[in-house]
Amino acid sequence: MEKIGDWELNNIHCIDCVLCMEKIPDNSIDLILTSPPYDSLRDYNGYTFEFEKIATQIFRITKKGGVVVWVVGDKTKNGNRSLTSFRQAIYFQELGFNAHDVMIYQKKNTPFMRSNAYTNCFEFMFVFSKGSPNTFNPLKTKTVRQGKEKLVANKKTDGINNKVWGELNAEKTLTNIWEYAVGLGGSTNDKIAFQHTAIFPEKLAIDHILSWTNEQDIVLDPMCGSGTTCKMAKLYKRNFLGFDISEDYVNIAKERLRLVDAQPMLGF
């Protein structure tokens, strides 16, 4: 049974994440992928969220070259957006993380409309790195045009386009705006997951896990909720570790893990 610090790997533990992370050695985790309970937008069974203590432990246990993906949004109250997400991002920088990227998680089907502003359809995915990332496996998409074509080259001050024959790439790296369907059949087909009040799509977890880790790396979700990060890490042959203070949520997450063995790897 493999362990990291006091904790059995490839398992989910019901305990406060700060206490858990205190018992993980420095520079141990390859990827932390989580969506914390920001701005009290959900009840989360009444549990509190000590951001600064959590962030400090996250920095300590992340490997040099490791990555943290922090999926958050902002509350709008009385027409005023909190900008809590940016304050948290700046705090991570002050701890010593690089703000490696600011990505957008765009929701294809969002019903939340405001009467005097445009419909909000996204959350931030802040990608923090402890130095330069050890791993980047870029996700690709096919280019619209492929094959040989005359391309602009050596354009000088006279403004004349000097074209030469070149080969267009068959694929290009994705942009940093990722779009996902949400809800049953979009976020997941696991009906039990929706007993949690806020889940993110399995495909979102897969895309980050594939981007920033390799097989057998360690993926942690310190506030794992319904267990999406842990489930996808297991499916894609990463070691995983999940913490959540709610026994109800841990039971949901563990049931989803039990379903994994009967589920083939997702063909995204």
Buried (B, 14 or more C-beta within 10 A) or exposed (E): EEEBEEBEEBBBBBEBBBEBBBEBEEEBBBBBBBBBBBBEBEEBBEEEBEBEBBBBBBBBBBBEBBBBBBBBBBBBEEEEBBEBBBEBBEBBEEBEBBEBBEBBBEBEEEEEEEEEEEEBBBBBBBBBBBBEBBBEEEBEEEEEEEEEEEEEEEEEEEEEEEEEEEEEEEEEEBEEEBBBEBBEEBBBEBEBBBBBBBBBBBBBBBBBBBBBBBEEBBBBBBBBBBBBBBBBBBBBEBBBBBBBBBEEBBBBBBBBBEEBEEEEEEEE
